[in-house]
Each structure stands twice: as structure tokens, then as C-alpha cells.
Amino acid sequence: MGKLQARNEITINAPIGGIWTIITDINLLHKINPGVIRATGRMDKQGETRTCEMDNKGRKGTMTEKLVELVHEKKTVWVIENDTMGMAKMLKDPRFCFYLEKIDEDKTRIINESYYVPATFVAKIMNVLMMKKMMGRIQGKILSNIKTLAEK
């Protein structure tokens, strides 16, 4: 696995089962991830893939990710299989993880972590200057969106 680059967590006033349903529903991904326009595939079975049409501030492309680890109501781990955005060329061994922790019946902690190693010298510089911060902001928005959906 790559190096931990960004980590965010949030406490959501909702049962773990409801949050699990949200993070494994392909039809909600565009409401959770701010860069996703549309997604196809599956997010609820280990070994399955999802393909996302992306729009990153006007830069459009696709990203296909594989769900390499899934522990019901506990954990999901995604890896990039291929993309047209250039992330796979910039990052070695990228993994994007969600961890869910039941606090009580109606309260759940969700942690989002991103792991990778910059693949080139330029990517290393960009990582220090902006990519880690950008990844952290995206994670924060993703968690905020999940909270909004779960607490409705």
C-alpha cells in the first residue's frame, strides 16, 4: 500500500447501516463525490468495479476503480484500475478507504483515508505544494455530503 497522504473523519448522527447503504450505492456516488458526474458499476461487492465520469473544474474524463476490500458495515478499499485524468500516471499504488465505527445505535464515525506514493519528481513536488491539501479538502466534502444524506 502507498503512504497515507490524507485522513479525515466525521461523526454522523445516523445508524451504521444507513451510512453503509449510502457509501455502497452506485446511484448516490454523484451526490457524495463532488467530481463525479455519473457512475456505473457496483460498489457493494468485493472485486467489482465502478466507472465514474468526472469533471474536475472543467477537466473531464473517466476513472475506473476496483473494490479490493469490503467488510460489511466496517470498511471499503478502492484502487484505480485506469483513468483518462492522469492520476494513475502521477500516483503509485493509490488506495481510497472508508472505515466505519459504530459509536452507538444512532451515531457513527466514518474515516476517509487516501494512500499513494507520488510517481515522479514533479508529482512529489505537486504533492507537497497542493495534492495532499486538495485530497484532504475533497475527503472533507465527501464526508460532509455523506453526513447530509444520512441525517435527512
Secondary structure in CASP SS format (residue, H / E / C, confidence):
PFRMAT SS
TARGET T0000
AUTHOR 0000-0000-0000
METHOD secondary structure of the structure
MODEL  1
M C 1.00
G C 1.00
K E 1.00
L E 1.00
Q E 1.00
A E 1.00
R E 1.00
N E 1.00
E E 1.00
I E 1.00
T E 1.00
I E 1.00
N C 1.00
A C 1.00
P C 1.00
I H 1.00
G H 1.00
G H 1.00
I H 1.00
W H 1.00
T H 1.00
I H 1.00
I H 1.00
T C 1.00
D C 1.00
I H 1.00
N H 1.00
L H 1.00
L H 1.00
H H 1.00
K H 1.00
I H 1.00
N C 1.00
P C 1.00
G C 1.00
V E 1.00
I E 1.00
R E 1.00
A E 1.00
T E 1.00
G E 1.00
R C 1.00
M C 1.00
D C 1.00
K C 1.00
Q C 1.00
G C 1.00
E C 1.00
T E 1.00
R E 1.00
T E 1.00
C E 1.00
E E 1.00
M E 1.00
D E 1.00
N E 1.00
K C 1.00
G C 1.00
R E 1.00
K E 1.00
G E 1.00
T E 1.00
M E 1.00
T E 1.00
E E 1.00
K E 1.00
L E 1.00
V E 1.00
E E 1.00
L E 1.00
V E 1.00
H C 1.00
E C 1.00
K C 1.00
K E 1.00
T E 1.00
V E 1.00
W E 1.00
V E 1.00
I E 1.00
E E 1.00
N E 1.00
D E 1.00
T C 1.00
M C 1.00
G C 1.00
M H 1.00
A H 1.00
K H 1.00
M H 1.00
L E 1.00
K E 1.00
D E 1.00
P E 1.00
R E 1.00
F E 1.00
C E 1.00
F E 1.00
Y E 1.00
L E 1.00
E E 1.00
K E 1.00
I E 1.00
D E 1.00
E C 1.00
D C 1.00
K E 1.00
T E 1.00
R E 1.00
I E 1.00
I E 1.00
N E 1.00
E E 1.00
S E 1.00
Y E 1.00
Y E 1.00
V E 1.00
P E 1.00
A C 1.00
T C 1.00
F H 1.00
V H 1.00
A H 1.00
K H 1.00
I H 1.00
M H 1.00
N H 1.00
V H 1.00
L H 1.00
M H 1.00
M H 1.00
K H 1.00
K H 1.00
M H 1.00
M H 1.00
G H 1.00
R H 1.00
I H 1.00
Q H 1.00
G H 1.00
K H 1.00
I H 1.00
L H 1.00
S H 1.00
N H 1.00
I H 1.00
K H 1.00
T H 1.00
L H 1.00
A H 1.00
E C 1.00
K C 1.00
END
